[in-house]
Amino acid sequence: MPIRAAIPRRSLLVSVNPGGSWSGADEGTPGAEDVDLRFQITGEEGRGVLLEYASLDGRLAPADHWFPTLDEAQAFAADAFGIETHEWAA
């Protein structure tokens, strides 16, 4: 699938849970640490897009979410990870 938008490297504060799952964290969250992640949105016009993200060092499990539109994927990334629209490269 073609890459519609990407962020090759972005540091994010995450909390790693037992068993390897993880989520975004706030300052003061016990066990939270900065991790470099890669984000990309792939897909074709009119068929939906996939927001994919993974740690660059491979220690966190990759994840993805499907959205009907690029705008919805970017809105989710903004809400979940604080990524602003201008950070995405086409």
VMD Tcl script that builds the backbone (N, CA, C; Angstrom):
set m [mol new atoms 270]
animate dup $m
set s [atomselect $m all]
$s set {name element resname resid chain x y z} {
  {N N MET 1 A 0.838 -1.177 0.000}
  {CA C MET 1 A 0.000 0.000 0.000}
  {C C MET 1 A 0.886 1.244 0.000}
  {N N PRO 2 A 0.467 2.278 -0.688}
  {CA C PRO 2 A 1.268 3.504 -0.717}
  {C C PRO 2 A 1.265 4.209 0.640}
  {N N ILE 3 A 2.397 4.813 0.972}
  {CA C ILE 3 A 2.506 5.592 2.201}
  {C C ILE 3 A 1.923 6.974 1.927}
  {N N ARG 4 A 0.928 7.357 2.699}
  {CA C ARG 4 A 0.249 8.649 2.535}
  {C C ARG 4 A 0.888 9.728 3.382}
  {N N ALA 5 A 1.416 9.360 4.563}
  {CA C ALA 5 A 2.060 10.310 5.472}
  {C C ALA 5 A 2.964 9.515 6.408}
  {N N ALA 6 A 4.051 10.146 6.865}
  {CA C ALA 6 A 4.985 9.424 7.731}
  {C C ALA 6 A 5.720 10.378 8.657}
  {N N ILE 7 A 6.130 9.828 9.792}
  {CA C ILE 7 A 7.040 10.483 10.717}
  {C C ILE 7 A 8.102 9.433 11.016}
  {N N PRO 8 A 9.311 9.583 10.455}
  {CA C PRO 8 A 10.321 8.539 10.603}
  {C C PRO 8 A 10.833 8.343 12.029}
  {N N ARG 9 A 10.830 9.412 12.828}
  {CA C ARG 9 A 11.303 9.296 14.209}
  {C C ARG 9 A 10.625 10.371 15.046}
  {N N ARG 10 A 10.004 9.906 16.145}
  {CA C ARG 10 A 9.400 10.845 17.097}
  {C C ARG 10 A 9.489 10.237 18.477}
  {N N SER 11 A 10.009 11.002 19.415}
  {CA C SER 11 A 10.106 10.547 20.793}
  {C C SER 11 A 8.740 10.689 21.457}
  {N N LEU 12 A 8.369 9.665 22.214}
  {CA C LEU 12 A 7.073 9.656 22.881}
  {C C LEU 12 A 7.254 9.059 24.267}
  {N N LEU 13 A 6.604 9.653 25.260}
  {CA C LEU 13 A 6.621 9.122 26.617}
  {C C LEU 13 A 5.601 7.990 26.680}
  {N N VAL 14 A 6.068 6.786 27.020}
  {CA C VAL 14 A 5.177 5.628 27.067}
  {C C VAL 14 A 5.301 4.903 28.396}
  {N N SER 15 A 4.268 4.159 28.711}
  {CA C SER 15 A 4.249 3.283 29.875}
  {C C SER 15 A 4.178 1.850 29.356}
  {N N VAL 16 A 5.133 1.042 29.763}
  {CA C VAL 16 A 5.179 -0.356 29.323}
  {C C VAL 16 A 4.530 -1.216 30.404}
  {N N ASN 17 A 3.561 -2.012 29.983}
  {CA C ASN 17 A 2.813 -2.860 30.906}
  {C C ASN 17 A 3.389 -4.275 30.904}
  {N N PRO 18 A 3.152 -5.028 31.992}
  {CA C PRO 18 A 3.599 -6.425 31.993}
  {C C PRO 18 A 3.039 -7.166 30.777}
  {N N GLY 19 A 3.833 -7.983 30.161}
  {CA C GLY 19 A 3.406 -8.713 28.979}
  {C C GLY 19 A 3.750 -8.004 27.689}
  {N N GLY 20 A 4.336 -6.796 27.772}
  {CA C GLY 20 A 4.811 -6.112 26.576}
  {C C GLY 20 A 3.871 -5.104 25.957}
  {N N SER 21 A 2.636 -4.998 26.432}
  {CA C SER 21 A 1.764 -3.977 25.866}
  {C C SER 21 A 2.225 -2.605 26.374}
  {N N TRP 22 A 1.832 -1.565 25.670}
  {CA C TRP 22 A 2.273 -0.220 26.049}
  {C C TRP 22 A 1.236 0.797 25.638}
  {N N SER 23 A 1.333 1.973 26.215}
  {CA C SER 23 A 0.442 3.074 25.865}
  {C C SER 23 A 1.154 4.384 26.130}
  {N N GLY 24 A 0.641 5.457 25.521}
  {CA C GLY 24 A 1.182 6.776 25.789}
  {C C GLY 24 A 1.025 7.091 27.265}
  {N N ALA 25 A 1.936 7.891 27.816}
  {CA C ALA 25 A 1.909 8.200 29.245}
  {C C ALA 25 A 2.074 9.698 29.464}
  {N N ASP 26 A 1.766 10.128 30.664}
  {CA C ASP 26 A 1.970 11.505 31.090}
  {C C ASP 26 A 3.184 11.553 32.007}
  {N N GLU 27 A 3.748 12.761 32.161}
  {CA C GLU 27 A 4.824 12.935 33.139}
  {C C GLU 27 A 4.319 12.445 34.491}
  {N N GLY 28 A 5.147 11.753 35.224}
  {CA C GLY 28 A 4.765 11.272 36.540}
  {C C GLY 28 A 4.147 9.888 36.539}
  {N N THR 29 A 3.872 9.325 35.352}
  {CA C THR 29 A 3.346 7.969 35.291}
  {C C THR 29 A 4.456 7.007 35.708}
  {N N PRO 30 A 4.213 6.156 36.712}
  {CA C PRO 30 A 5.261 5.224 37.149}
  {C C PRO 30 A 5.750 4.349 35.987}
  {N N GLY 31 A 7.052 4.243 35.849}
  {CA C GLY 31 A 7.642 3.400 34.815}
  {C C GLY 31 A 7.644 4.002 33.424}
  {N N ALA 32 A 7.188 5.248 33.277}
  {CA C ALA 32 A 7.145 5.872 31.957}
  {C C ALA 32 A 8.556 6.193 31.477}
  {N N GLU 33 A 8.763 6.047 30.175}
  {CA C GLU 33 A 10.065 6.344 29.582}
  {C C GLU 33 A 9.887 6.864 28.166}
  {N N ASP 34 A 10.877 7.637 27.704}
  {CA C ASP 34 A 10.867 8.131 26.331}
  {C C ASP 34 A 11.324 7.026 25.386}
  {N N VAL 35 A 10.579 6.840 24.306}
  {CA C VAL 35 A 10.899 5.830 23.298}
  {C C VAL 35 A 10.768 6.490 21.932}
  {N N ASP 36 A 11.706 6.193 21.029}
  {CA C ASP 36 A 11.617 6.685 19.659}
  {C C ASP 36 A 10.733 5.753 18.855}
  {N N LEU 37 A 9.722 6.339 18.201}
  {CA C LEU 37 A 8.761 5.577 17.403}
  {C C LEU 37 A 8.759 6.064 15.964}
  {N N ARG 38 A 8.348 5.179 15.074}
  {CA C ARG 38 A 8.105 5.503 13.663}
  {C C ARG 38 A 6.600 5.408 13.449}
  {N N PHE 39 A 6.038 6.410 12.791}
  {CA C PHE 39 A 4.609 6.426 12.466}
  {C C PHE 39 A 4.464 6.499 10.948}
  {N N GLN 40 A 3.495 5.773 10.406}
  {CA C GLN 40 A 3.158 5.949 8.995}
  {C C GLN 40 A 1.687 5.644 8.778}
  {N N ILE 41 A 1.146 6.303 7.763}
  {CA C ILE 41 A -0.244 6.078 7.369}
  {C C ILE 41 A -0.217 5.595 5.929}
  {N N THR 42 A -0.741 4.406 5.717}
  {CA C THR 42 A -0.762 3.818 4.377}
  {C C THR 42 A -2.208 3.632 3.929}
  {N N GLY 43 A -2.406 3.526 2.633}
  {CA C GLY 43 A -3.741 3.256 2.125}
  {C C GLY 43 A -3.981 3.926 0.793}
  {N N GLU 44 A -5.135 3.633 0.240}
  {CA C GLU 44 A -5.531 4.184 -1.054}
  {C C GLU 44 A -6.797 5.000 -0.910}
  {N N GLU 45 A -6.880 6.063 -1.674}
  {CA C GLU 45 A -8.046 6.949 -1.642}
  {C C GLU 45 A -9.332 6.142 -1.803}
  {N N GLY 46 A -10.286 6.370 -0.913}
  {CA C GLY 46 A -11.581 5.705 -0.996}
  {C C GLY 46 A -11.615 4.297 -0.423}
  {N N ARG 47 A -10.468 3.774 0.054}
  {CA C ARG 47 A -10.447 2.411 0.586}
  {C C ARG 47 A -10.056 2.366 2.050}
  {N N GLY 48 A -9.827 3.530 2.662}
  {CA C GLY 48 A -9.425 3.584 4.057}
  {C C GLY 48 A -7.913 3.624 4.199}
  {N N VAL 49 A -7.473 3.945 5.401}
  {CA C VAL 49 A -6.046 4.048 5.675}
  {C C VAL 49 A -5.715 3.312 6.960}
  {N N LEU 50 A -4.444 2.959 7.094}
  {CA C LEU 50 A -3.949 2.249 8.266}
  {C C LEU 50 A -2.865 3.094 8.914}
  {N N LEU 51 A -3.086 3.484 10.169}
  {CA C LEU 51 A -2.074 4.167 10.958}
  {C C LEU 51 A -1.248 3.094 11.646}
  {N N GLU 52 A 0.049 3.047 11.335}
  {CA C GLU 52 A 0.946 2.043 11.891}
  {C C GLU 52 A 2.029 2.740 12.701}
  {N N TYR 53 A 2.395 2.143 13.838}
  {CA C TYR 53 A 3.475 2.718 14.623}
  {C C TYR 53 A 4.238 1.614 15.335}
  {N N ALA 54 A 5.557 1.853 15.481}
  {CA C ALA 54 A 6.441 0.856 16.080}
  {C C ALA 54 A 7.659 1.555 16.659}
  {N N SER 55 A 8.229 0.967 17.706}
  {CA C SER 55 A 9.451 1.522 18.287}
  {C C SER 55 A 10.618 1.225 17.346}
  {N N LEU 56 A 11.530 2.175 17.248}
  {CA C LEU 56 A 12.666 1.996 16.341}
  {C C LEU 56 A 13.597 0.893 16.796}
  {N N ASP 57 A 13.686 0.654 18.099}
  {CA C ASP 57 A 14.581 -0.394 18.596}
  {C C ASP 57 A 13.916 -1.765 18.657}
  {N N GLY 58 A 12.628 -1.844 18.329}
  {CA C GLY 58 A 11.923 -3.122 18.261}
  {C C GLY 58 A 11.498 -3.706 19.596}
  {N N ARG 59 A 11.719 -3.006 20.692}
  {CA C ARG 59 A 11.384 -3.602 21.990}
  {C C ARG 59 A 9.906 -3.498 22.361}
  {N N LEU 60 A 9.164 -2.614 21.692}
  {CA C LEU 60 A 7.726 -2.517 21.935}
  {C C LEU 60 A 6.974 -3.139 20.773}
  {N N ALA 61 A 5.876 -3.779 21.084}
  {CA C ALA 61 A 5.067 -4.402 20.038}
  {C C ALA 61 A 4.515 -3.329 19.098}
  {N N PRO 62 A 4.610 -3.544 17.775}
  {CA C PRO 62 A 4.004 -2.591 16.838}
  {C C PRO 62 A 2.484 -2.626 16.961}
  {N N ALA 63 A 1.847 -1.565 16.506}
  {CA C ALA 63 A 0.384 -1.489 16.572}
  {C C ALA 63 A -0.133 -0.772 15.336}
  {N N ASP 64 A -1.423 -0.939 15.068}
  {CA C ASP 64 A -2.046 -0.230 13.955}
  {C C ASP 64 A -3.532 -0.043 14.216}
  {N N HIS 65 A -4.092 0.921 13.506}
  {CA C HIS 65 A -5.528 1.223 13.572}
  {C C HIS 65 A -5.995 1.574 12.164}
  {N N TRP 66 A -7.183 1.121 11.795}
  {CA C TRP 66 A -7.764 1.438 10.489}
  {C C TRP 66 A -8.714 2.612 10.642}
  {N N PHE 67 A -8.732 3.503 9.632}
  {CA C PHE 67 A -9.627 4.658 9.605}
  {C C PHE 67 A -10.165 4.844 8.197}
  {N N PRO 68 A -11.356 5.405 8.062}
  {CA C PRO 68 A -11.899 5.657 6.728}
  {C C PRO 68 A -11.111 6.703 5.935}
  {N N THR 69 A -10.513 7.698 6.644}
  {CA C THR 69 A -9.835 8.787 5.936}
  {C C THR 69 A -8.492 9.129 6.591}
  {N N LEU 70 A -7.638 9.784 5.810}
  {CA C LEU 70 A -6.359 10.277 6.309}
  {C C LEU 70 A -6.579 11.269 7.448}
  {N N ASP 71 A -7.542 12.165 7.296}
  {CA C ASP 71 A -7.826 13.154 8.342}
  {C C ASP 71 A -8.200 12.495 9.668}
  {N N GLU 72 A -8.988 11.433 9.606}
  {CA C GLU 72 A -9.382 10.741 10.838}
  {C C GLU 72 A -8.184 10.054 11.495}
  {N N ALA 73 A -7.292 9.492 10.688}
  {CA C ALA 73 A -6.084 8.866 11.239}
  {C C ALA 73 A -5.199 9.904 11.917}
  {N N GLN 74 A -5.041 11.066 11.280}
  {CA C GLN 74 A -4.221 12.123 11.864}
  {C C GLN 74 A -4.881 12.699 13.118}
  {N N ALA 75 A -6.190 12.780 13.143}
  {CA C ALA 75 A -6.899 13.266 14.335}
  {C C ALA 75 A -6.699 12.299 15.500}
  {N N PHE 76 A -6.745 11.003 15.229}
  {CA C PHE 76 A -6.500 10.014 16.272}
  {C C PHE 76 A -5.079 10.142 16.797}
  {N N ALA 77 A -4.104 10.279 15.897}
  {CA C ALA 77 A -2.706 10.430 16.310}
  {C C ALA 77 A -2.521 11.680 17.163}
  {N N ALA 78 A -3.253 12.734 16.842}
  {CA C ALA 78 A -3.185 13.964 17.641}
  {C C ALA 78 A -3.745 13.723 19.045}
  {N N ASP 79 A -4.893 13.065 19.124}
  {CA C ASP 79 A -5.516 12.802 20.420}
  {C C ASP 79 A -4.728 11.796 21.254}
  {N N ALA 80 A -4.266 10.725 20.631}
  {CA C ALA 80 A -3.600 9.649 21.357}
  {C C ALA 80 A -2.143 9.947 21.679}
  {N N PHE 81 A -1.453 10.665 20.772}
  {CA C PHE 81 A -0.009 10.825 20.927}
  {C C PHE 81 A 0.471 12.267 20.886}
  {N N GLY 82 A -0.442 13.225 20.693}
  {CA C GLY 82 A -0.051 14.620 20.661}
  {C C GLY 82 A 0.662 15.029 19.376}
  {N N ILE 83 A 0.494 14.266 18.305}
  {CA C ILE 83 A 1.143 14.567 17.031}
  {C C ILE 83 A 0.340 15.637 16.308}
  {N N GLU 84 A 1.013 16.712 15.933}
  {CA C GLU 84 A 0.361 17.799 15.221}
  {C C GLU 84 A 0.406 17.552 13.720}
  {N N THR 85 A -0.560 18.095 12.998}
  {CA C THR 85 A -0.689 17.871 11.558}
  {C C THR 85 A 0.583 18.226 10.798}
  {N N HIS 86 A 1.245 19.313 11.186}
  {CA C HIS 86 A 2.450 19.755 10.470}
  {C C HIS 86 A 3.629 18.795 10.625}
  {N N GLU 87 A 3.568 17.853 11.584}
  {CA C GLU 87 A 4.665 16.905 11.776}
  {C C GLU 87 A 4.700 15.806 10.707}
  {N N TRP 88 A 3.600 15.586 10.028}
  {CA C TRP 88 A 3.512 14.521 9.023}
  {C C TRP 88 A 4.180 14.959 7.727}
  {N N ALA 89 A 5.000 14.089 7.165}
  {CA C ALA 89 A 5.582 14.307 5.845}
  {C C ALA 89 A 4.842 13.437 4.850}
  {N N ALA 90 A 4.579 13.977 3.681}
  {CA C ALA 90 A 3.863 13.214 2.642}
  {C C ALA 90 A 4.814 12.290 1.912}
}
mol reanalyze $m
mol bondsrecalc $m
mol representation Tube
mol addrep $m
